[in-house]
Amino acid sequence: MDDELLDRDALEFLPLGERKNKVSVSRDLIRPDAAPRPLGPDARSVLEEAAARIRGARRAGKPVVCAFGAHAIKNGLGPVLSTLVEDGWITHLATNGAGIIHDWELSFLGATSEDVRANVGEGRFGTWEETGLYINLALRVGAYRGLGYGESVGALIGDQGLVVPEAAELRESARAGAAEGADRETMERGAAALDLLEACRRFRLPAGRMEVAHPFRAFSLQARARAAGVPFTGHPMIGHDIIYVHPMNQGAAVGRTAERDFLRFASAIARLDGGVYLSVGSAVMSPMIFEKSLSMAQNLAVRDGRRIRDHYILVVDLARSLWDWSRDGEPPVDDPAYYLRYCKTFARMGGTMRYLSADNRDFFLSLLSALRAPIDSGGPTGRH
């Protein structure tokens, strides 16, 4: 059996500034006051219902969780989502590994999204030094500091760099973690210390503050959510993102930070009774983490004599659904609609589920406009 591993250290990496990009801050970011294309009558009705549920949830101090695919960032919606956060409507953000990367590249370079077809043909897809080095190092440092995946990268952007601990500190943490009777937190910190120490030695990283300028951080959803105190969790899958190409990448750091984010996300879902869940443009990540989180939360609620049942789920995607999930339930297995994963999964999650077919740009702009429209019931009571 061939068990040889590909040697990432042998790869050639290029400066990120040499890459041709399809998306730029100057051309593609969307202003929160931009006008969306009008939604159809049915979609508008669902949007208004969702806005009413969000208003009610926020008045009651209930969470509004928004999970989205990476195209929301590539489509320039960072400022729009940031406004929804800063206005107090969204209390938790979640995206996949690509969403984290696109937001970071926009804040660092002011551009993102390479030509995959052309660059794979030249062996250059994902071989960009700064993206691989800085994001992976942020995850190693974040794992040692006890941060989550999104939190680690958000800190890199917001702090304009990171601090590499002294080797003596890392060795002492490793010794403490290996000591007889060490508690779980100390052991995990010790293991993360060894992971970071290995990176410091292999890449000859000096201890102390490493300045990493992010000239466009004002447009970063991660940085603005962090400043607002709203969790932004990252939910990656090993091998899916370009950061796995770089030798600074380390599975343990990814796992430690992503596990924390999954449990933080699950904690938000545990409070979802009376709240709202928005799943926008995520065919796999969002439904998969939601169903496991809701099951865990329901397990705890049932043991406490409760049920999570009054939650509202709005699923938004480009695909047109010819099946009425609200009226007709789950389609038979010989109907193509059965294999529309995100609708099928969320239709099984209890509460109220709606599906809206729309471009994510039109949806988020329309939602922000609807929530900002003056009504008697007023705005959110605060962030939770």
LUMKE-403337 format. One record per residue (C-alpha): residue number from 1; residue in three letters; x, y, z. Coordinates in Angstrom, 1 decimal, always signed. Each point is the difference from the previous one (the first is absolute). Example, Ala and Ser with C-alpha at 12.3 -4.5 7.8 and 13.67 -1.06 7.14 Angstrom:
<atoms>
+-----+------+--------+--------+--------+
| seq | type |     c1 |     c2 |     c3 |
+-----+------+--------+--------+--------+
|   1 |  ala |  +12.3 |   -4.5 |   +7.8 |
|   2 |  ser |   +1.4 |   +3.4 |   -0.7 |
+-----+------+--------+--------+--------+
</atoms>
This chain:
<atoms>
+-----+------+--------+--------+--------+
| seq | type |     c1 |     c2 |     c3 |
+-----+------+--------+--------+--------+
|   1 |  met |   +0.0 |   +0.0 |   +0.0 |
|   2 |  asp |   +1.3 |   +3.4 |   -0.9 |
|   3 |  asp |   +0.1 |   +2.1 |   +3.2 |
|   4 |  glu |   +2.5 |   +2.7 |   -1.2 |
|   5 |  leu |   -1.0 |   +3.5 |   +1.0 |
|   6 |  leu |   +0.4 |   +2.9 |   -2.4 |
|   7 |  asp |   +2.7 |   +2.4 |   +1.2 |
|   8 |  arg |   -1.4 |   +3.5 |   +0.3 |
|   9 |  asp |   +3.4 |   +1.3 |   +1.0 |
|  10 |  ala |   +1.1 |   -0.6 |   -3.6 |
|  11 |  leu |   -2.7 |   +2.2 |   -1.5 |
|  12 |  glu |   +0.8 |   +3.5 |   -1.4 |
|  13 |  phe |   -2.1 |   +2.8 |   +1.4 |
|  14 |  leu |   -0.5 |   +3.4 |   -1.6 |
|  15 |  pro |   -0.8 |   +3.4 |   +1.6 |
|  16 |  leu |   -3.7 |   +0.6 |   +0.3 |
|  17 |  gly |   +0.4 |   +3.4 |   -1.7 |
|  18 |  glu |   +1.0 |   -1.7 |   -3.3 |
|  19 |  arg |   -3.4 |   -1.8 |   -0.3 |
|  20 |  lys |   -2.7 |   +1.2 |   -2.4 |
|  21 |  asn |   -3.3 |   +0.3 |   +1.9 |
|  22 |  lys |   -3.6 |   +0.1 |   -1.1 |
|  23 |  val |   -1.3 |   +2.0 |   +3.0 |
|  24 |  ser |   +1.2 |   +3.3 |   +1.4 |
|  25 |  val |   -1.0 |   +2.3 |   +2.8 |
|  26 |  ser |   -0.1 |   +3.0 |   -2.2 |
|  27 |  arg |   -2.3 |   -1.5 |   -2.6 |
|  28 |  asp |   -2.1 |   -2.7 |   +1.6 |
|  29 |  leu |   -0.9 |   +0.8 |   +3.6 |
|  30 |  ile |   -3.6 |   +0.8 |   +0.5 |
|  31 |  arg |   -1.2 |   +3.0 |   +2.0 |
|  32 |  pro |   -2.7 |   -0.7 |   +2.6 |
|  33 |  asp |   -2.2 |   +2.7 |   -1.6 |
|  34 |  ala |   +0.3 |   -1.5 |   -3.5 |
|  35 |  ala |   -3.3 |   -0.9 |   -1.6 |
|  36 |  pro |   -0.7 |   -3.7 |   -0.5 |
|  37 |  arg |   -1.9 |   -1.4 |   -3.0 |
|  38 |  pro |   -3.6 |   -0.4 |   +0.9 |
|  39 |  leu |   -1.1 |   -3.4 |   +1.3 |
|  40 |  gly |   -3.1 |   -1.8 |   -1.4 |
|  41 |  pro |   -3.2 |   +0.1 |   +2.0 |
|  42 |  asp |   +0.4 |   -3.4 |   +1.5 |
|  43 |  ala |   +3.6 |   +0.7 |   +1.0 |
|  44 |  arg |   -0.9 |   +3.4 |   +1.3 |
|  45 |  ser |   -2.7 |   -1.6 |   +2.2 |
|  46 |  val |   +2.6 |   -2.5 |   +1.5 |
|  47 |  leu |   +2.5 |   +2.9 |   +0.5 |
|  48 |  glu |   -2.6 |   +2.1 |   +2.0 |
|  49 |  glu |   -0.9 |   -3.0 |   +2.1 |
|  50 |  ala |   +3.7 |   -0.7 |   +0.8 |
|  51 |  ala |   +0.5 |   +3.7 |   +0.8 |
|  52 |  ala |   -2.9 |   -0.1 |   +2.4 |
|  53 |  arg |   +1.4 |   -3.1 |   +1.7 |
|  54 |  ile |   +3.4 |   +1.6 |   +0.3 |
|  55 |  arg |   -1.5 |   +3.1 |   +1.6 |
|  56 |  gly |   -2.0 |   -2.2 |   +2.5 |
|  57 |  ala |   +3.1 |   -2.1 |   +0.8 |
|  58 |  arg |   +2.1 |   +3.0 |   +0.7 |
|  59 |  arg |   -2.7 |   +1.7 |   +2.2 |
|  60 |  ala |   -0.1 |   -3.2 |   +2.0 |
|  61 |  gly |   +3.8 |   -0.2 |   +0.3 |
|  62 |  lys |   +0.1 |   -3.1 |   -2.2 |
|  63 |  pro |   +2.9 |   -0.8 |   -2.4 |
|  64 |  val |   +0.0 |   +0.6 |   -3.8 |
|  65 |  val |   +2.6 |   -2.3 |   -1.5 |
|  66 |  cys |   +1.2 |   +0.6 |   -3.5 |
|  67 |  ala |   +2.0 |   -2.8 |   -1.8 |
|  68 |  phe |   +1.1 |   +0.7 |   -3.5 |
|  69 |  gly |   +2.2 |   -1.3 |   -2.8 |
|  70 |  ala |   +3.2 |   +1.7 |   -1.3 |
|  71 |  his |   -1.7 |   +1.7 |   -2.9 |
|  72 |  ala |   -1.6 |   +2.4 |   +2.4 |
|  73 |  ile |   +3.5 |   +1.4 |   +0.6 |
|  74 |  lys |   +1.1 |   -0.3 |   -3.7 |
|  75 |  asn |   -3.2 |   +1.8 |   -1.0 |
|  76 |  gly |   +1.0 |   +3.0 |   +2.1 |
|  77 |  leu |   -2.5 |   -0.3 |   +2.8 |
|  78 |  gly |   +2.4 |   +0.5 |   +2.8 |
|  79 |  pro |   -1.1 |   +3.6 |   +0.7 |
|  80 |  val |   -3.7 |   -1.1 |   -0.2 |
|  81 |  leu |   +0.4 |   -2.9 |   +2.5 |
|  82 |  ser |   +2.2 |   +2.3 |   +2.2 |
|  83 |  thr |   -2.9 |   +2.5 |   +0.2 |
|  84 |  leu |   -2.5 |   -2.7 |   +0.9 |
|  85 |  val |   +2.4 |   -1.0 |   +2.8 |
|  86 |  glu |   +0.7 |   +3.5 |   +1.2 |
|  87 |  asp |   -3.7 |   +0.9 |   -0.1 |
|  88 |  gly |   -0.6 |   -2.9 |   +2.4 |
|  89 |  trp |   -2.1 |   -2.2 |   -2.3 |
|  90 |  ile |   +2.5 |   -2.9 |   -0.4 |
|  91 |  thr |   +1.5 |   -1.5 |   +3.2 |
|  92 |  his |   +2.2 |   -2.8 |   -1.5 |
|  93 |  leu |   +1.7 |   -0.4 |   -3.4 |
|  94 |  ala |   +1.3 |   -3.3 |   -1.4 |
|  95 |  thr |   +1.7 |   -0.8 |   -3.2 |
|  96 |  asn |   +2.3 |   -2.6 |   -1.6 |
|  97 |  gly |   +3.8 |   +0.1 |   -0.4 |
|  98 |  ala |   -0.2 |   +1.7 |   -3.4 |
|  99 |  gly |   -2.1 |   +2.8 |   +1.5 |
| 100 |  ile |   +2.6 |   +0.6 |   +2.6 |
| 101 |  ile |   +2.8 |   +0.1 |   -2.6 |
| 102 |  his |   -1.9 |   +2.4 |   -2.4 |
| 103 |  asp |   -0.7 |   +2.4 |   +2.8 |
| 104 |  trp |   +3.7 |   -0.1 |   +1.1 |
| 105 |  glu |   +1.3 |   +0.6 |   -3.5 |
| 106 |  leu |   -2.3 |   +2.9 |   -0.6 |
| 107 |  ser |   +1.2 |   +1.6 |   +3.3 |
| 108 |  phe |   +3.7 |   -0.7 |   -0.7 |
| 109 |  leu |   +0.2 |   +0.5 |   -3.8 |
| 110 |  gly |   -3.2 |   +1.7 |   -0.9 |
| 111 |  ala |   -0.7 |   -2.8 |   -2.5 |
| 112 |  thr |   -0.8 |   -3.7 |   -0.1 |
| 113 |  ser |   -1.2 |   -2.9 |   -2.2 |
| 114 |  glu |   +2.6 |   -1.4 |   -2.4 |
| 115 |  asp |   -0.5 |   -1.6 |   -3.4 |
| 116 |  val |   -0.2 |   -3.7 |   +1.1 |
| 117 |  arg |   +0.0 |   -1.5 |   -3.5 |
| 118 |  ala |   +3.1 |   +1.9 |   -1.2 |
| 119 |  asn |   +1.9 |   -0.3 |   +3.3 |
| 120 |  val |   -0.5 |   -3.8 |   +0.4 |
| 121 |  gly |   +1.3 |   -0.5 |   -3.5 |
| 122 |  glu |   +3.2 |   +1.8 |   +1.1 |
| 123 |  gly |   +0.2 |   -1.6 |   +3.4 |
| 124 |  arg |   -0.6 |   +3.4 |   +1.6 |
| 125 |  phe |   -3.5 |   -0.3 |   +1.5 |
| 126 |  gly |   +0.3 |   +0.7 |   +3.7 |
| 127 |  thr |   +3.7 |   +0.4 |   +0.0 |
| 128 |  trp |   +0.0 |   +3.5 |   +1.5 |
| 129 |  glu |   +2.5 |   +0.6 |   +2.8 |
| 130 |  glu |   -1.9 |   +2.6 |   +2.1 |
| 131 |  thr |   -3.4 |   -1.7 |   +0.1 |
| 132 |  gly |   +1.5 |   -3.4 |   +0.9 |
| 133 |  leu |   +2.6 |   +1.4 |   +2.5 |
| 134 |  tyr |   -2.0 |   +2.5 |   +1.9 |
| 135 |  ile |   -3.4 |   -1.8 |   +0.3 |
| 136 |  asn |   +1.7 |   -3.2 |   +1.0 |
| 137 |  leu |   +2.2 |   +1.7 |   +2.5 |
| 138 |  ala |   -3.0 |   +1.9 |   +1.4 |
| 139 |  leu |   -1.7 |   -3.4 |   +0.6 |
| 140 |  arg |   +3.1 |   -1.4 |   +1.7 |
| 141 |  val |   +0.2 |   +3.0 |   +2.3 |
| 142 |  gly |   -3.7 |   +0.0 |   +0.5 |
| 143 |  ala |   +0.0 |   -3.7 |   +1.0 |
| 144 |  tyr |   +2.6 |   +0.8 |   +2.6 |
| 145 |  arg |   -2.0 |   +3.0 |   +1.3 |
| 146 |  gly |   -3.2 |   -2.0 |   +0.2 |
| 147 |  leu |   -1.7 |   +1.9 |   -2.9 |
| 148 |  gly |   -2.4 |   -1.3 |   -2.6 |
| 149 |  tyr |   +0.6 |   -0.2 |   -3.8 |
| 150 |  gly |   -1.7 |   +3.2 |   -1.0 |
| 151 |  glu |   +1.1 |   +1.7 |   +3.1 |
| 152 |  ser |   +3.6 |   -0.7 |   -0.7 |
| 153 |  val |   -0.1 |   +1.5 |   -3.5 |
| 154 |  gly |   -2.2 |   +2.9 |   +1.2 |
| 155 |  ala |   +2.6 |   +0.8 |   +2.6 |
| 156 |  leu |   +2.8 |   +0.0 |   -2.6 |
| 157 |  ile |   -2.0 |   +2.5 |   -2.1 |
| 158 |  gly |   -1.2 |   +2.2 |   +2.9 |
| 159 |  asp |   +3.3 |   +0.0 |   +1.8 |
| 160 |  gln |   +2.0 |   +0.6 |   -3.2 |
| 161 |  gly |   +2.2 |   -2.9 |   +0.8 |
| 162 |  leu |   +0.7 |   -2.6 |   +2.8 |
| 163 |  val |   +2.3 |   -0.8 |   +2.8 |
| 164 |  val |   +2.3 |   -3.0 |   -0.2 |
| 165 |  pro |   +0.8 |   -1.3 |   +3.6 |
| 166 |  glu |   +3.5 |   -0.5 |   +1.2 |
| 167 |  ala |   +1.3 |   -3.6 |   -0.4 |
| 168 |  ala |   +0.5 |   -0.2 |   +3.7 |
| 169 |  glu |   -3.7 |   +0.7 |   +0.6 |
| 170 |  leu |   -1.0 |   -2.6 |   -2.5 |
| 171 |  arg |   +2.3 |   -2.7 |   +1.5 |
| 172 |  glu |   -1.3 |   +0.8 |   +3.5 |
| 173 |  ser |   -3.6 |   -0.4 |   -1.2 |
| 174 |  ala |   +0.9 |   -3.3 |   -1.6 |
| 175 |  arg |   +1.6 |   -1.2 |   +3.2 |
| 176 |  ala |   -3.1 |   +1.1 |   +2.1 |
| 177 |  gly |   -2.3 |   -1.9 |   -2.4 |
| 178 |  ala |   +2.0 |   -3.2 |   +0.3 |
| 179 |  ala |   +0.2 |   +0.2 |   +3.8 |
| 180 |  glu |   -1.8 |   -2.7 |   +2.1 |
| 181 |  gly |   -3.4 |   +1.3 |   +1.0 |
| 182 |  ala |   -0.2 |   +2.8 |   -2.6 |
| 183 |  asp |   -3.6 |   +0.9 |   -0.8 |
| 184 |  arg |   -1.5 |   -0.2 |   -3.5 |
| 185 |  glu |   +0.5 |   +3.7 |   -0.8 |
| 186 |  thr |   +3.7 |   +0.0 |   +1.1 |
| 187 |  met |   +0.6 |   -3.2 |   -2.1 |
| 188 |  glu |   -1.6 |   +1.5 |   -3.1 |
| 189 |  arg |   +1.9 |   +3.2 |   +0.4 |
| 190 |  gly |   +3.2 |   -2.0 |   +0.4 |
| 191 |  ala |   -0.7 |   -1.9 |   -3.2 |
| 192 |  ala |   -0.7 |   +3.2 |   -1.9 |
| 193 |  ala |   +3.2 |   +1.5 |   +1.4 |
| 194 |  leu |   +2.0 |   -2.8 |   -1.6 |
| 195 |  asp |   -1.8 |   +0.6 |   -3.3 |
| 196 |  leu |   +0.9 |   +3.6 |   +0.1 |
| 197 |  leu |   +3.6 |   -0.6 |   +1.2 |
| 198 |  glu |   +0.5 |   -2.4 |   -3.0 |
| 199 |  ala |   -1.1 |   +2.8 |   -2.4 |
| 200 |  cys |   +2.3 |   +2.6 |   +1.7 |
| 201 |  arg |   +3.0 |   -2.3 |   -0.4 |
| 202 |  arg |   -0.8 |   -1.2 |   -3.6 |
| 203 |  phe |   -0.8 |   +3.5 |   -1.3 |
| 204 |  arg |   +2.6 |   +1.8 |   +2.2 |
| 205 |  leu |   -2.7 |   +2.3 |   +1.4 |
| 206 |  pro |   +1.3 |   +2.6 |   +2.5 |
| 207 |  ala |   -1.9 |   +0.4 |   +3.3 |
| 208 |  gly |   -2.0 |   +3.1 |   +0.5 |
| 209 |  arg |   -2.4 |   +2.1 |   -2.0 |
| 210 |  met |   -0.3 |   -0.7 |   -3.7 |
| 211 |  glu |   -1.4 |   +3.0 |   -1.9 |
| 212 |  val |   -2.4 |   -1.0 |   -2.8 |
| 213 |  ala |   -1.7 |   +3.1 |   -1.5 |
| 214 |  his |   -3.6 |   -0.3 |   -1.2 |
| 215 |  pro |   -0.6 |   +3.3 |   -1.8 |
| 216 |  phe |   -3.6 |   -1.0 |   -0.9 |
| 217 |  arg |   -1.0 |   -1.3 |   +3.4 |
| 218 |  ala |   -2.9 |   +2.5 |   +0.2 |
| 219 |  phe |   -1.7 |   -2.2 |   -2.6 |
| 220 |  ser |   +0.6 |   -3.3 |   +1.9 |
| 221 |  leu |   -3.1 |   -1.7 |   +1.4 |
| 222 |  gln |   +2.2 |   -2.0 |   +2.3 |
| 223 |  ala |   +1.6 |   +3.1 |   +1.5 |
| 224 |  arg |   -3.2 |   +1.9 |   +0.3 |
| 225 |  ala |   -1.9 |   -2.9 |   +1.6 |
| 226 |  arg |   +2.9 |   -0.4 |   +2.5 |
| 227 |  ala |   -0.1 |   +3.8 |   +0.8 |
| 228 |  ala |   -3.8 |   -0.3 |   +0.6 |
| 229 |  gly |   +0.5 |   -3.0 |   +2.3 |
| 230 |  val |   -2.0 |   -2.4 |   -2.3 |
| 231 |  pro |   +1.3 |   -3.5 |   -0.5 |
| 232 |  phe |   +1.2 |   -0.9 |   -3.5 |
| 233 |  thr |   +0.7 |   -3.7 |   -0.2 |
| 234 |  gly |   +1.9 |   -1.8 |   -2.7 |
| 235 |  his |   -1.0 |   -3.5 |   -1.1 |
| 236 |  pro |   +2.7 |   -1.4 |   -2.3 |
| 237 |  met |   +0.5 |   -3.5 |   -1.5 |
| 238 |  ile |   +3.5 |   -1.4 |   -0.4 |
| 239 |  gly |   +1.4 |   +0.4 |   -3.5 |
| 240 |  his |   -2.8 |   +2.3 |   -1.2 |
| 241 |  asp |   +1.9 |   +3.3 |   +0.1 |
| 242 |  ile |   +3.2 |   +1.4 |   -1.4 |
| 243 |  ile |   +1.6 |   +0.4 |   +3.4 |
| 244 |  tyr |   +0.5 |   -3.8 |   +0.0 |
| 245 |  val |   +2.5 |   +0.4 |   -2.8 |
| 246 |  his |   +2.5 |   +1.9 |   +2.2 |
| 247 |  pro |   +2.5 |   -1.9 |   +2.3 |
| 248 |  met |   -1.0 |   +2.3 |   +2.9 |
| 249 |  asn |   -3.3 |   -1.8 |   +0.0 |
| 250 |  gln |   -0.5 |   -2.4 |   +2.9 |
| 251 |  gly |   -3.1 |   -2.2 |   +0.5 |
| 252 |  ala |   +0.1 |   +0.1 |   +3.8 |
| 253 |  ala |   -0.2 |   +3.8 |   +0.0 |
| 254 |  val |   -2.8 |   -0.1 |   -2.5 |
| 255 |  gly |   -1.8 |   -2.6 |   +2.1 |
| 256 |  arg |   +0.5 |   +1.7 |   +3.3 |
| 257 |  thr |   -1.3 |   +3.4 |   -1.2 |
| 258 |  ala |   -2.8 |   -1.4 |   -2.1 |
| 259 |  glu |   -1.2 |   -2.3 |   +2.8 |
| 260 |  arg |   -0.3 |   +3.1 |   +2.3 |
| 261 |  asp |   -2.0 |   +1.8 |   -2.7 |
| 262 |  phe |   -2.3 |   -3.0 |   -0.6 |
| 263 |  leu |   -0.8 |   -0.1 |   +3.8 |
| 264 |  arg |   -0.5 |   +3.7 |   +0.1 |
| 265 |  phe |   -2.4 |   -0.2 |   -3.0 |
| 266 |  ala |   -1.8 |   -2.9 |   +1.8 |
| 267 |  ser |   -0.4 |   +2.1 |   +3.1 |
| 268 |  ala |   -1.8 |   +2.7 |   -2.1 |
| 269 |  ile |   -2.3 |   -2.7 |   -1.5 |
| 270 |  ala |   -0.7 |   -1.2 |   +3.6 |
| 271 |  arg |   -1.6 |   +3.5 |   +0.6 |
| 272 |  leu |   -1.9 |   +0.0 |   -3.3 |
| 273 |  asp |   -3.5 |   -0.6 |   +1.4 |
| 274 |  gly |   -1.8 |   +3.2 |   -1.0 |
| 275 |  gly |   +2.9 |   +1.0 |   -2.2 |
| 276 |  val |   +0.8 |   +0.0 |   -3.7 |
| 277 |  tyr |   +2.5 |   -1.9 |   -2.2 |
| 278 |  leu |   +1.0 |   +1.3 |   -3.4 |
| 279 |  ser |   +1.8 |   -2.4 |   -2.3 |
| 280 |  val |   +1.1 |   +1.9 |   -3.2 |
| 281 |  gly |   +1.8 |   -1.6 |   -2.9 |
| 282 |  ser |   +1.4 |   -3.0 |   +2.0 |
| 283 |  ala |   -0.9 |   -3.4 |   -1.5 |
| 284 |  val |   +2.1 |   -2.1 |   +2.4 |
| 285 |  met |   +1.7 |   +1.8 |   +2.9 |
| 286 |  ser |   -3.1 |   +1.7 |   +1.5 |
| 287 |  pro |   -2.5 |   -2.9 |   -0.1 |
| 288 |  met |   +2.6 |   -2.4 |   +1.3 |
| 289 |  ile |   +1.2 |   +1.9 |   +3.0 |
| 290 |  phe |   -3.5 |   +1.1 |   +0.8 |
| 291 |  glu |   -1.6 |   -3.4 |   +0.2 |
| 292 |  lys |   +2.8 |   -1.3 |   +2.4 |
| 293 |  ser |   -0.2 |   +3.1 |   +2.1 |
| 294 |  leu |   -3.8 |   -0.1 |   +0.3 |
| 295 |  ser |   +0.1 |   -3.7 |   +0.9 |
| 296 |  met |   +2.6 |   +0.7 |   +2.8 |
| 297 |  ala |   -2.0 |   +3.0 |   +1.2 |
| 298 |  gln |   -3.3 |   -2.0 |   -0.1 |
| 299 |  asn |   +1.7 |   -2.8 |   +2.0 |
| 300 |  leu |   +0.8 |   +2.5 |   +2.8 |
| 301 |  ala |   -3.4 |   +1.7 |   -0.2 |
| 302 |  val |   -1.9 |   -3.3 |   +0.2 |
| 303 |  arg |   +1.9 |   -1.0 |   +3.1 |
| 304 |  asp |   -0.9 |   +3.4 |   +1.5 |
| 305 |  gly |   -3.7 |   -0.5 |   -0.8 |
| 306 |  arg |   +0.0 |   +2.4 |   -2.9 |
| 307 |  arg |   -0.2 |   -0.1 |   -3.8 |
| 308 |  ile |   +1.5 |   +2.3 |   -2.7 |
| 309 |  arg |   -3.0 |   +0.4 |   -2.3 |
| 310 |  asp |   -0.8 |   +3.6 |   -0.6 |
| 311 |  his |   +2.9 |   +0.7 |   -2.4 |
| 312 |  tyr |   -0.3 |   +1.6 |   -3.4 |
| 313 |  ile |   +2.3 |   -1.2 |   -2.9 |
| 314 |  leu |   +0.4 |   +1.9 |   -3.2 |
| 315 |  val |   +2.0 |   -1.7 |   -2.7 |
| 316 |  val |   +1.1 |   +2.2 |   -2.9 |
| 317 |  asp |   +1.7 |   -1.2 |   -3.2 |
| 318 |  leu |   +0.0 |   +0.6 |   -3.8 |
| 319 |  ala |   -1.6 |   -3.4 |   -0.8 |
| 320 |  arg |   -3.7 |   +0.2 |   -0.7 |
| 321 |  ser |   -2.0 |   -2.5 |   +2.1 |
| 322 |  leu |   -3.0 |   -1.5 |   -1.8 |
| 323 |  trp |   -1.0 |   -1.8 |   +3.2 |
| 324 |  asp |   -2.0 |   +1.7 |   +2.7 |
| 325 |  trp |   +1.9 |   -1.2 |   +3.1 |
| 326 |  ser |   -2.3 |   +1.9 |   +2.4 |
| 327 |  arg |   -3.2 |   -1.4 |   -1.4 |
| 328 |  asp |   +1.0 |   -3.5 |   -1.3 |
| 329 |  gly |   +2.7 |   -1.0 |   +2.3 |
| 330 |  glu |   +2.9 |   -2.2 |   -1.2 |
| 331 |  pro |   -0.2 |   -1.2 |   -3.7 |
| 332 |  pro |   +0.3 |   -3.6 |   -0.9 |
| 333 |  val |   +3.5 |   -1.5 |   -0.7 |
| 334 |  asp |   -0.7 |   -0.1 |   -3.8 |
| 335 |  asp |   -0.6 |   +3.7 |   -0.2 |
| 336 |  pro |   +3.1 |   +2.2 |   -0.7 |
| 337 |  ala |   -1.1 |   +2.4 |   +2.7 |
| 338 |  tyr |   +0.8 |   -2.7 |   +2.6 |
| 339 |  tyr |   +3.7 |   +0.5 |   -0.8 |
| 340 |  leu |   +0.0 |   +3.7 |   +0.6 |
| 341 |  arg |   +2.0 |   -0.5 |   +3.1 |
| 342 |  tyr |   -0.5 |   +3.3 |   +1.7 |
| 343 |  cys |   -3.8 |   -0.1 |   -0.3 |
| 344 |  lys |   -0.2 |   -3.6 |   +1.0 |
| 345 |  thr |   +2.1 |   +0.4 |   +3.1 |
| 346 |  phe |   -1.6 |   +3.2 |   +1.2 |
| 347 |  ala |   -3.6 |   -1.4 |   -0.6 |
| 348 |  arg |   +0.9 |   -2.7 |   +2.5 |
| 349 |  met |   +1.1 |   +2.4 |   +2.8 |
| 350 |  gly |   -3.4 |   +0.9 |   +1.4 |
| 351 |  gly |   -1.2 |   +3.6 |   +0.6 |
| 352 |  thr |   -1.0 |   +2.0 |   -3.1 |
| 353 |  met |   +2.1 |   -0.3 |   -3.2 |
| 354 |  arg |   -0.3 |   +2.2 |   -3.1 |
| 355 |  tyr |   +1.9 |   -0.1 |   -3.3 |
| 356 |  leu |   +0.7 |   +3.1 |   -2.0 |
| 357 |  ser |   +1.7 |   -0.1 |   -3.5 |
| 358 |  ala |   +2.1 |   +3.2 |   -0.4 |
| 359 |  asp |   +3.4 |   +1.3 |   -0.7 |
| 360 |  asn |   +1.7 |   +0.6 |   +3.4 |
| 361 |  arg |   +0.7 |   +3.6 |   -0.9 |
| 362 |  asp |   -3.7 |   +0.7 |   -0.6 |
| 363 |  phe |   -1.0 |   -1.9 |   +3.1 |
| 364 |  phe |   +2.4 |   +1.6 |   +2.5 |
| 365 |  leu |   -0.7 |   +3.5 |   -1.4 |
| 366 |  ser |   -3.7 |   -0.6 |   +0.1 |
| 367 |  leu |   +0.1 |   -1.4 |   +3.5 |
| 368 |  leu |   +2.1 |   +3.0 |   +1.3 |
| 369 |  ser |   -2.5 |   +2.4 |   -1.6 |
| 370 |  ala |   -3.0 |   -1.8 |   +1.5 |
| 371 |  leu |   +1.5 |   +0.0 |   +3.5 |
| 372 |  arg |   +1.0 |   +3.7 |   -0.3 |
| 373 |  ala |   -3.5 |   +1.0 |   -1.1 |
| 374 |  pro |   -1.8 |   +2.0 |   +2.7 |
| 375 |  ile |   -2.6 |   -2.0 |   +1.8 |
| 376 |  asp |   -1.8 |   +0.3 |   +3.3 |
| 377 |  ser |   +1.7 |   -2.9 |   +1.6 |
| 378 |  gly |   +3.5 |   +1.6 |   -0.2 |
| 379 |  gly |   +3.4 |   -1.5 |   -0.3 |
| 380 |  pro |   +2.0 |   -2.6 |   +1.9 |
| 381 |  thr |   +0.4 |   +0.4 |   +3.7 |
| 382 |  gly |   +3.7 |   -0.9 |   +0.0 |
| 383 |  arg |   +2.6 |   -2.5 |   -1.0 |
| 384 |  his |   +0.1 |   -3.4 |   +1.6 |
+-----+------+--------+--------+--------+
</atoms>
